[in-house]
Amino acid sequence: MLHLSPRPKRPSAIRYGLCAALVALVPLLSACEEEAGLPAEESYKAAQEAFDQGKYRTGIIHLKNVIKEQPQNKDARFLLGRTFLEQGSSAQAEIELRRAGELGIPKEKLLRWIGQSLLTQKKYEETIKFADPKAYDSNDLKAVAH
């Protein structure tokens, strides 16, 4: 018995057309991506403006772009934490604010914001421990109070 293999299928014109369209789109998509990306400094300024205007989602997008480019940017993390807090995402705010502290934002500057995020999450004992005056220099606390 003669066993014939099936005739190989030829790609249809539709497949060729789709492939050609995808190949043509790749350079366009990468050009759009480059155009949309702002340098970290400009993204930070745009985030600050968005925060001041109450456009928190826009600010978060800009700040995440800054952090993607500069993961050690303490100011961007601090503003991102405050933005999350204003948006109502207290747990995310706490994470970013604590990270900002690890990167060098003084604890005295973080006291109000982390305290607020902890209270919003109903972490009362942790709030008390975090706000313990013994952990701060009295001059720094006076500066925060004013």
N, CA, C and O atoms as a DFTB+ gen file, in Angstrom:
584 C
 N C O
     1  1       0.830      -1.157       0.000
     2  2       0.000       0.000       0.000
     3  2       0.889       1.239       0.000
     4  3       1.837       1.364       0.775
     5  1       0.558       2.092      -0.851
     6  2       1.306       3.333      -1.002
     7  2       0.728       4.360      -0.022
     8  3      -0.471       4.637      -0.010
     9  1       1.613       4.902       0.781
    10  2       1.165       5.874       1.779
    11  2       1.595       7.263       1.327
    12  3       2.787       7.563       1.270
    13  1       0.647       8.083       1.016
    14  2       0.942       9.436       0.550
    15  2       0.794      10.415       1.708
    16  3      -0.174      10.364       2.467
    17  1       1.738      11.275       1.823
    18  2       1.615      12.309       2.860
    19  2       0.711      13.409       2.336
    20  3       0.649      13.668       1.134
    21  1       0.011      14.050       3.260
    22  2      -0.882      15.117       2.813
    23  2      -0.083      16.267       2.206
    24  3       1.069      16.518       2.562
    25  1      -0.721      16.930       1.308
    26  2      -0.103      18.065       0.631
    27  2       0.135      19.190       1.650
    28  3      -0.782      19.536       2.396
    29  1       1.325      19.759       1.699
    30  2       1.577      20.841       2.658
    31  2       0.641      22.016       2.391
    32  3       0.374      22.394       1.251
    33  1       0.158      22.572       3.498
    34  2      -0.752      23.720       3.378
    35  2       0.048      24.970       3.078
    36  3       1.131      25.187       3.621
    37  1      -0.500      25.768       2.220
    38  2       0.144      27.032       1.884
    39  2      -0.499      28.136       2.724
    40  3      -1.717      28.168       2.902
    41  1       0.328      29.024       3.229
    42  2      -0.246      30.142       3.979
    43  2      -1.168      30.957       3.091
    44  3      -0.865      31.213       1.925
    45  1      -2.247      31.344       3.632
    46  2      -3.209      32.110       2.854
    47  2      -2.785      33.572       2.753
    48  3      -1.888      34.034       3.459
    49  1      -3.438      34.257       1.883
    50  2      -3.155      35.681       1.690
    51  2      -3.468      36.465       2.960
    52  3      -2.835      37.483       3.241
    53  1      -4.437      35.991       3.719
    54  2      -4.794      36.686       4.969
    55  2      -3.633      36.597       5.962
    56  3      -3.301      37.580       6.624
    57  1      -3.027      35.428       6.060
    58  2      -1.894      35.272       6.975
    59  2      -0.737      36.170       6.564
    60  3      -0.105      36.806       7.407
    61  1      -0.465      36.218       5.266
    62  2       0.595      37.099       4.788
    63  2       0.274      38.555       5.126
    64  3       1.152      39.310       5.544
    65  1      -0.949      38.930       4.948
    66  2      -1.354      40.304       5.233
    67  2      -1.206      40.649       6.703
    68  3      -0.733      41.734       7.041
    69  1      -1.607      39.735       7.585
    70  2      -1.475      39.970       9.030
    71  2      -0.016      40.083       9.445
    72  3       0.351      40.958      10.229
    73  1       0.799      39.204       8.920
    74  2       2.228      39.262       9.242
    75  2       2.844      40.579       8.789
    76  3       3.618      41.197       9.520
    77  1       2.500      40.996       7.595
    78  2       3.031      42.252       7.064
    79  2       2.574      43.438       7.915
    80  3       3.348      44.359       8.173
    81  1       1.315      43.407       8.346
    82  2       0.798      44.494       9.181
    83  2       1.521      44.543      10.524
    84  3       1.858      45.627      10.999
    85  1       1.761      43.397      11.137
    86  2       2.473      43.361      12.418
    87  2       3.893      43.878      12.283
    88  3       4.371      44.635      13.128
    89  1       4.558      43.470      11.228
    90  2       5.929      43.935      10.994
    91  2       5.949      45.444      10.807
    92  3       6.872      46.113      11.272
    93  1       4.955      45.981      10.140
    94  2       4.894      47.425       9.912
    95  2       4.568      48.189      11.190
    96  3       4.998      49.332      11.347
    97  1       3.821      47.584      12.100
    98  2       3.408      48.271      13.324
    99  2       4.501      48.349      14.379
   100  3       4.507      49.287      15.176
   101  1       5.413      47.408      14.411
   102  2       6.439      47.373      15.455
   103  2       7.215      48.686      15.557
   104  3       7.334      49.211      16.664
   105  1       7.745      49.245      14.477
   106  2       8.460      50.518      14.607
   107  2       7.557      51.656      15.076
   108  3       7.993      52.530      15.825
   109  1       6.317      51.646      14.643
   110  2       5.394      52.703      15.072
   111  2       5.118      52.626      16.560
   112  3       5.095      53.653      17.237
   113  1       4.910      51.428      17.081
   114  2       4.632      51.267      18.504
   115  2       5.817      51.679      19.362
   116  3       5.636      52.331      20.390
   117  1       7.008      51.315      18.964
   118  2       8.176      51.696      19.749
   119  2       8.412      53.200      19.680
   120  3       8.877      53.787      20.657
   121  1       8.106      53.832      18.565
   122  2       8.251      55.288      18.451
   123  2       7.262      55.991      19.373
   124  3       7.605      56.990      20.006
   125  1       6.033      55.473      19.454
   126  2       5.036      56.058      20.358
   127  2       5.476      55.917      21.800
   128  3       5.302      56.835      22.601
   129  1       6.043      54.773      22.131
   130  2       6.482      54.529      23.504
   131  2       7.588      55.500      23.887
   132  3       7.578      56.049      24.989
   133  1       8.542      55.717      22.987
   134  2       9.629      56.644      23.266
   135  2       9.107      58.062      23.414
   136  3       9.563      58.807      24.280
   137  1       8.162      58.434      22.581
   138  2       7.606      59.772      22.623
   139  2       6.845      60.010      23.924
   140  3       6.903      61.103      24.488
   141  1       6.126      58.982      24.404
   142  2       5.318      59.120      25.617
   143  2       6.183      59.183      26.861
   144  3       5.785      59.809      27.843
   145  1       7.346      58.559      26.857
   146  2       8.199      58.523      28.039
   147  2       8.883      59.858      28.257
   148  3       9.554      60.375      27.364
   149  1       8.710      60.416      29.448
   150  2       9.364      61.668      29.795
   151  2      10.592      61.360      30.635
   152  3      10.622      60.349      31.338
   153  1      11.599      62.210      30.573
   154  2      12.714      62.034      31.498
   155  2      12.201      62.108      32.942
   156  3      11.159      62.705      33.212
   157  1      12.937      61.506      33.840
   158  2      12.499      61.412      35.236
   159  2      12.191      62.783      35.847
   160  3      11.218      62.925      36.587
   161  1      12.999      63.771      35.545
   162  2      12.785      65.104      36.124
   163  2      11.450      65.694      35.669
   164  3      10.704      66.261      36.468
   165  1      11.164      65.553      34.381
   166  2       9.904      66.079      33.846
   167  2       8.713      65.293      34.389
   168  3       7.668      65.872      34.684
   169  1       8.871      63.983      34.521
   170  2       7.794      63.158      35.082
   171  2       7.527      63.546      36.526
   172  3       6.374      63.591      36.954
   173  1       8.583      63.826      37.281
   174  2       8.406      64.226      38.680
   175  2       7.663      65.565      38.765
   176  3       6.759      65.729      39.585
   177  1       8.045      66.507      37.922
   178  2       7.351      67.809      37.910
   179  2       5.885      67.637      37.525
   180  3       5.004      68.256      38.122
   181  1       5.629      66.803      36.533
   182  2       4.247      66.541      36.119
   183  2       3.467      65.876      37.239
   184  3       2.286      66.169      37.429
   185  1       4.113      64.981      37.985
   186  2       3.457      64.318      39.115
   187  2       3.132      65.319      40.217
   188  3       2.061      65.264      40.821
   189  1       4.060      66.232      40.474
   190  2       3.827      67.257      41.498
   191  2       2.648      68.145      41.102
   192  3       1.811      68.479      41.941
   193  1       2.582      68.521      39.845
   194  2       1.460      69.333      39.358
   195  2       0.146      68.560      39.472
   196  3      -0.871      69.110      39.894
   197  1       0.176      67.297      39.098
   198  2      -1.029      66.460      39.191
   199  2      -1.474      66.341      40.642
   200  3      -2.670      66.401      40.929
   201  1      -0.525      66.173      41.558
   202  2      -0.846      66.084      42.982
   203  2      -1.500      67.375      43.462
   204  3      -2.519      67.349      44.152
   205  1      -0.903      68.499      43.088
   206  2      -1.442      69.807      43.502
   207  2      -2.853      70.043      42.969
   208  3      -3.649      70.745      43.593
   209  1      -3.158      69.454      41.814
   210  2      -4.482      69.612      41.202
   211  2      -5.469      68.524      41.623
   212  3      -6.626      68.530      41.204
   213  1      -5.002      67.595      42.452
   214  2      -5.878      66.517      42.903
   215  2      -6.070      65.411      41.867
   216  3      -7.000      64.612      41.976
   217  1      -5.205      65.363      40.878
   218  2      -5.270      64.318      39.843
   219  2      -4.318      63.192      40.245
   220  3      -3.239      63.029      39.674
   221  1      -4.751      62.420      41.245
   222  2      -3.863      61.451      41.878
   223  2      -3.488      60.284      40.962
   224  3      -2.346      59.827      40.995
   225  1      -4.400      59.806      40.166
   226  2      -4.070      58.691      39.265
   227  2      -2.998      59.101      38.266
   228  3      -2.073      58.338      37.989
   229  1      -3.125      60.289      37.735
   230  2      -2.115      60.799      36.803
   231  2      -0.771      60.921      37.508
   232  3       0.264      60.542      36.959
   233  1      -0.792      61.447      38.716
   234  2       0.438      61.581      39.490
   235  2       1.097      60.244      39.762
   236  3       2.319      60.121      39.681
   237  1       0.291      59.237      40.086
   238  2       0.833      57.908      40.360
   239  2       1.523      57.344      39.123
   240  3       2.594      56.745      39.225
   241  1       0.919      57.532      37.969
   242  2       1.526      57.043      36.725
   243  2       2.883      57.701      36.500
   244  3       3.863      57.024      36.189
   245  1       2.937      59.014      36.658
   246  2       4.204      59.732      36.470
   247  2       5.252      59.274      37.487
   248  3       6.413      59.060      37.138
   249  1       4.838      59.126      38.738
   250  2       5.794      58.743      39.775
   251  2       6.304      57.320      39.579
   252  3       7.474      57.036      39.837
   253  1       5.442      56.439      39.128
   254  2       5.901      55.074      38.849
   255  2       6.905      55.068      37.700
   256  3       7.833      54.259      37.687
   257  1       6.722      55.967      36.742
   258  2       7.701      56.093      35.656
   259  2       9.040      56.587      36.190
   260  3      10.095      56.112      35.771
   261  1       8.994      57.539      37.113
   262  2      10.233      58.048      37.714
   263  2      10.938      56.913      38.454
   264  3      12.143      56.714      38.300
   265  1      10.180      56.175      39.253
   266  2      10.769      55.108      40.071
   267  2      11.284      53.968      39.201
   268  3      12.268      53.312      39.542
   269  1      10.621      53.740      38.089
   270  2      11.107      52.716      37.159
   271  2      12.494      53.096      36.641
   272  3      13.369      52.242      36.497
   273  1      12.680      54.378      36.367
   274  2      13.954      54.874      35.848
   275  2      14.970      55.095      36.969
   276  3      16.166      54.868      36.786
   277  1      14.480      55.545      38.137
   278  2      15.355      55.855      39.266
   279  2      14.785      55.233      40.543
   280  3      14.144      55.937      41.324
   281  1      14.998      53.941      40.778
   282  2      14.397      53.262      41.931
   283  2      14.820      53.831      43.290
   284  3      14.119      53.637      44.283
   285  1      15.934      54.517      43.343
   286  2      16.427      55.068      44.610
   287  2      16.002      56.526      44.830
   288  3      16.526      57.186      45.728
   289  1      15.075      57.031      44.036
   290  2      14.635      58.420      44.145
   291  2      13.716      58.565      45.356
   292  3      12.531      58.237      45.294
   293  1      14.275      59.057      46.446
   294  2      13.525      59.154      47.710
   295  2      12.390      60.163      47.622
   296  3      11.331      59.953      48.214
   297  1      12.595      61.253      46.892
   298  2      11.547      62.271      46.781
   299  2      10.343      61.749      46.003
   300  3       9.199      62.041      46.352
   301  1      10.602      60.981      44.953
   302  2       9.506      60.398      44.166
   303  2       8.732      59.390      45.015
   304  3       7.504      59.342      44.952
   305  1       9.436      58.594      45.800
   306  2       8.759      57.621      46.669
   307  2       7.946      58.331      47.753
   308  3       6.845      57.897      48.093
   309  1       8.489      59.416      48.290
   310  2       7.766      60.182      49.307
   311  2       6.475      60.753      48.712
   312  3       5.407      60.640      49.313
   313  1       6.577      61.359      47.542
   314  2       5.392      61.927      46.903
   315  2       4.414      60.821      46.490
   316  3       3.200      61.001      46.574
   317  1       4.941      59.687      46.049
   318  2       4.064      58.571      45.697
   319  2       3.304      58.086      46.930
   320  3       2.114      57.785      46.845
   321  1       3.976      58.009      48.060
   322  2       3.307      57.618      49.296
   323  2       2.209      58.596      49.677
   324  3       1.110      58.184      50.048
   325  1       2.493      59.875      49.590
   326  2       1.479      60.894      49.901
   327  2       0.321      60.831      48.913
   328  3      -0.835      61.018      49.291
   329  1       0.636      60.568      47.651
   330  2      -0.405      60.474      46.628
   331  2      -1.300      59.274      46.891
   332  3      -2.524      59.381      46.809
   333  1      -0.696      58.127      47.209
   334  2      -1.490      56.949      47.557
   335  2      -2.389      57.247      48.761
   336  3      -3.547      56.832      48.800
   337  1      -1.852      57.959      49.724
   338  2      -2.626      58.297      50.918
   339  2      -3.825      59.171      50.560
   340  3      -4.931      58.945      51.051
   341  1      -3.609      60.152      49.720
   342  2      -4.701      61.032      49.289
   343  2      -5.748      60.276      48.481
   344  3      -6.934      60.603      48.523
   345  1      -5.302      59.271      47.751
   346  2      -6.211      58.474      46.930
   347  2      -6.979      57.456      47.773
   348  3      -7.981      56.902      47.320
   349  1      -6.513      57.215      48.991
   350  2      -7.188      56.259      49.865
   351  2      -6.545      54.893      49.916
   352  3      -7.127      53.954      50.458
   353  1      -5.349      54.767      49.359
   354  2      -4.629      53.495      49.373
   355  2      -3.578      53.523      50.486
   356  3      -2.382      53.661      50.230
   357  1      -4.051      53.391      51.721
   358  2      -3.181      53.559      52.887
   359  2      -2.065      52.524      52.975
   360  3      -0.942      52.861      53.349
   361  1      -2.353      51.283      52.639
   362  2      -1.329      50.242      52.727
   363  2      -0.200      50.521      51.728
   364  3       0.976      50.392      52.070
   365  1      -0.552      50.897      50.508
   366  2       0.471      51.233      49.514
   367  2       1.228      52.491      49.930
   368  3       2.433      52.601      49.706
   369  1       0.517      53.433      50.535
   370  2       1.159      54.660      51.012
   371  2       2.210      54.325      52.064
   372  3       3.326      54.843      52.024
   373  1       1.852      53.469      52.995
   374  2       2.799      53.093      54.042
   375  2       4.059      52.466      53.452
   376  3       5.170      52.791      53.870
   377  1       3.889      51.579      52.492
   378  2       5.033      50.915      51.857
   379  2       5.967      51.939      51.222
   380  3       7.179      51.900      51.435
   381  1       5.403      52.846      50.449
   382  2       6.242      53.838      49.750
   383  2       6.870      54.831      50.721
   384  3       8.025      55.222      50.547
   385  1       6.129      55.238      51.729
   386  2       6.674      56.183      52.704
   387  2       7.810      55.553      53.510
   388  3       8.824      56.199      53.774
   389  1       7.636      54.308      53.892
   390  2       8.719      53.621      54.619
   391  2       9.944      53.445      53.717
   392  3      11.077      53.586      54.175
   393  1       9.719      53.142      52.450
   394  2      10.831      53.011      51.501
   395  2      11.546      54.360      51.355
   396  3      12.774      54.407      51.283
   397  1      10.785      55.447      51.311
   398  2      11.387      56.792      51.244
   399  2      12.258      57.037      52.472
   400  3      13.329      57.636      52.372
   401  1      11.794      56.571      53.629
   402  2      12.589      56.691      54.847
   403  2      13.882      55.892      54.770
   404  3      14.934      56.361      55.206
   405  1      13.806      54.700      54.223
   406  2      15.007      53.872      54.044
   407  2      16.001      54.538      53.108
   408  3      17.210      54.350      53.238
   409  1      15.489      55.311      52.171
   410  2      16.350      55.975      51.186
   411  2      16.877      57.324      51.661
   412  3      17.697      57.945      50.985
   413  1      16.404      57.784      52.835
   414  2      16.984      59.009      53.382
   415  2      16.038      60.126      53.762
   416  3      16.498      61.139      54.289
   417  1      14.745      60.001      53.527
   418  2      13.813      61.034      54.004
   419  2      13.794      60.935      55.535
   420  3      13.595      59.846      56.073
   421  1      13.996      62.041      56.235
   422  2      14.042      61.988      57.698
   423  2      12.722      61.489      58.305
   424  3      11.635      61.797      57.817
   425  1      12.855      60.719      59.371
   426  2      11.685      60.147      60.039
   427  2      10.733      61.247      60.498
   428  3       9.515      61.066      60.498
   429  1      11.292      62.378      60.885
   430  2      10.465      63.492      61.354
   431  2       9.547      64.003      60.242
   432  3       8.415      64.411      60.502
   433  1      10.031      63.976      59.030
   434  2       9.227      64.419      57.879
   435  2       8.146      63.397      57.549
   436  3       7.087      63.746      57.027
   437  1       8.422      62.132      57.857
   438  2       7.489      61.051      57.563
   439  2       6.443      60.844      58.648
   440  3       5.420      60.200      58.413
   441  1       6.693      61.388      59.834
   442  2       5.843      61.130      60.998
   443  2       4.359      61.321      60.706
   444  3       3.556      60.425      60.963
   445  1       4.000      62.454      60.184
   446  2       2.587      62.762      59.913
   447  2       1.975      61.789      58.914
   448  3       0.866      61.294      59.118
   449  1       2.704      61.516      57.829
   450  2       2.139      60.742      56.729
   451  2       2.051      59.252      57.051
   452  3       1.035      58.612      56.777
   453  1       3.110      58.705      57.630
   454  2       3.049      57.293      58.006
   455  2       2.040      57.108      59.139
   456  3       1.284      56.136      59.158
   457  1       2.038      58.046      60.076
   458  2       1.048      57.979      61.155
   459  2      -0.378      57.965      60.611
   460  3      -1.217      57.191      61.072
   461  1      -0.643      58.816      59.641
   462  2      -1.970      58.864      59.032
   463  2      -2.296      57.559      58.316
   464  3      -3.418      57.059      58.404
   465  1      -1.311      57.008      57.604
   466  2      -1.571      55.747      56.885
   467  2      -1.821      54.608      57.877
   468  3      -2.671      53.753      57.629
   469  1      -1.098      54.587      58.983
   470  2      -1.302      53.546      59.988
   471  2      -2.669      53.681      60.649
   472  3      -3.370      52.689      60.850
   473  1      -3.041      54.904      60.984
   474  2      -4.361      55.126      61.597
   475  2      -5.486      54.733      60.654
   476  3      -6.469      54.124      61.076
   477  1      -5.349      55.071      59.402
   478  2      -6.376      54.732      58.417
   479  2      -6.531      53.216      58.288
   480  3      -7.624      52.713      58.029
   481  1      -5.419      52.494      58.471
   482  2      -5.452      51.036      58.416
   483  2      -5.844      50.410      59.758
   484  3      -5.889      49.187      59.888
   485  1      -6.124      51.253      60.746
   486  2      -6.493      50.821      62.097
   487  2      -5.389      50.029      62.783
   488  3      -5.655      49.092      63.536
   489  1      -4.158      50.413      62.514
   490  2      -2.981      49.816      63.167
   491  2      -2.587      50.720      64.334
   492  3      -1.563      51.403      64.287
   493  1      -3.401      50.713      65.366
   494  2      -3.259      51.681      66.444
   495  2      -1.976      51.488      67.260
   496  3      -1.277      52.461      67.546
   497  1      -1.666      50.264      67.631
   498  2      -0.454      50.033      68.420
   499  2       0.799      50.379      67.632
   500  3       1.744      50.953      68.175
   501  1       0.804      50.034      66.367
   502  2       1.946      50.368      65.520
   503  2       2.080      51.889      65.372
   504  3       3.193      52.410      65.297
   505  1       0.960      52.591      65.331
   506  2       0.978      54.052      65.253
   507  2       1.627      54.631      66.497
   508  3       2.451      55.542      66.408
   509  1       1.259      54.106      67.649
   510  2       1.823      54.596      68.915
   511  2       3.329      54.349      68.955
   512  3       4.090      55.226      69.363
   513  1       3.759      53.175      68.539
   514  2       5.193      52.867      68.524
   515  2       5.933      53.774      67.547
   516  3       7.017      54.271      67.851
   517  1       5.349      53.985      66.388
   518  2       5.998      54.818      65.387
   519  2       6.109      56.263      65.850
   520  3       7.100      56.936      65.565
   521  1       5.107      56.735      66.556
   522  2       5.063      58.140      66.975
   523  2       5.691      58.368      68.343
   524  3       5.546      59.456      68.900
   525  1       6.369      57.397      68.893
   526  2       6.990      57.528      70.212
   527  2       7.983      58.685      70.211
   528  3       8.959      58.657      69.462
   529  1       7.746      59.701      71.040
   530  2       8.628      60.883      71.059
   531  2      10.065      60.559      71.449
   532  3      10.975      61.316      71.114
   533  1      10.285      59.455      72.147
   534  2      11.643      59.088      72.557
   535  2      12.525      58.745      71.351
   536  3      13.752      58.785      71.441
   537  1      11.899      58.411      70.240
   538  2      12.647      58.031      69.046
   539  2      13.110      59.242      68.235
   540  3      13.782      59.089      67.215
   541  1      12.754      60.426      68.681
   542  2      13.062      61.639      67.918
   543  2      13.880      62.602      68.748
   544  3      13.821      62.594      69.977
   545  1      14.642      63.429      68.062
   546  2      15.341      64.531      68.692
   547  2      14.306      65.618      68.954
   548  3      13.506      65.932      68.073
   549  1      14.311      66.190      70.143
   550  2      13.275      67.175      70.502
   551  2      13.278      68.377      69.566
   552  3      12.213      68.927      69.287
   553  1      14.430      68.799      69.074
   554  2      14.484      69.929      68.136
   555  2      13.778      69.589      66.836
   556  3      13.110      70.439      66.245
   557  1      13.923      68.356      66.392
   558  2      13.263      67.932      65.159
   559  2      11.759      67.920      65.340
   560  3      11.025      68.328      64.440
   561  1      11.288      67.457      66.493
   562  2       9.843      67.432      66.744
   563  2       9.270      68.843      66.813
   564  3       8.149      69.081      66.365
   565  1      10.037      69.780      67.374
   566  2       9.573      71.171      67.408
   567  2       9.435      71.719      65.997
   568  3       8.492      72.454      65.703
   569  1      10.369      71.366      65.122
   570  2      10.318      71.833      63.737
   571  2       9.112      71.242      63.025
   572  3       8.494      71.918      62.203
   573  1       8.762      69.987      63.324
   574  2       7.614      69.344      62.698
   575  2       6.321      69.967      63.180
   576  3       5.372      70.111      62.409
   577  1       6.274      70.339      64.451
   578  2       5.047      70.903      65.041
   579  2       4.729      72.279      64.484
   580  3       3.573      72.702      64.514
   581  1       5.720      72.980      63.981
   582  2       5.471      74.345      63.475
   583  2       5.257      74.364      62.022
   584  3       5.036      75.428      61.444
